[in-house]
């Protein structure tokens, strides 16, 4: 009657007991559950039924490491992504006689809460790009690679001109809109590998891995040109 999945395996990793929650979770028929299937057969059924996020074509690559963990009695919890977007925490407990006690607990809310906290800790709330603190952490890795491999590395620092006059003339709401507008232009212009962050009030930084000085100058001028060419529309007017 518990609402989390429970599967009891014998020493040969064949199912001796599968509770109702497990049958629902893995879209398992009662006939299969009562046939004492192997753990691998249970995984195959879950894959074929569409319960797993992994496609059937990747079955062996997805399943074999998990079968090996259960066989070894590894008790480290693993979070499994299901096809419906939910997350299940899988735990294996080795039993004295050689069997395994498997449990599957829905931790979707916990995972989403943790992801939300991570976003708050690493991103700038106004613009959605990295914040100063997370930028510095990412920059450490890029700097270490530059130091160890001598890979090219460039840094751009952007500061919005006459920003105080924008706030004074139009108000802080418009000033916020300007910051969001410029952040969006920078986000669209950068490469996937580039690290963009809001570094201060109206200051942005862009770290360019594998970029020599000339390439950085060209990119900086491209950003300046885009910002000039895309004024912000406010109250029927445009703000350059």
C-alpha angles and dihedrals in degrees: 000000000000117000096229126077121264127186123176116203127192125226090280091054093249118140115256095171134015118180127219094258091056092049090053094043094053096034090241125169119231089239091059093044091053095047093076094242122193119253089251090054090051090053090048091053092049090050095046092046092055095244093123122069088225116092119242090246089067095046098121095046091048100041108036096068090050093049088051091051092052092046090051091048092236106179097194109125115242126199112222123201113221127207092250091060097256125125125228123194111221120204128182122200118193112224125214095246093053099266127122132232110209125192131186117197126183106238098164094123092048093049093047091048090051090049090050091051090049091052090051091050097047109030135066107247096217101047104021092230124116117294126230095264095052092042090058090051092050091044090057090063093046091048092050090053090049091050095046101037101023088232113169116265132179134183128205122197115196125193122182111236122236090359094151090058089054091055092044094049103036105019134250094286090064090043089055090049090053091053091049091047094053092044089054092051091050091047092052093047101047127089121248091254095050118102114224123187143163103243101182142341098310097355126108132183130202120194113203114200115202092013122130122212096265093051090050091052091050091049092047091053090047090054091048091049093049093049090050092048096048110057120186115254111228129168093340093312135088125241116208 
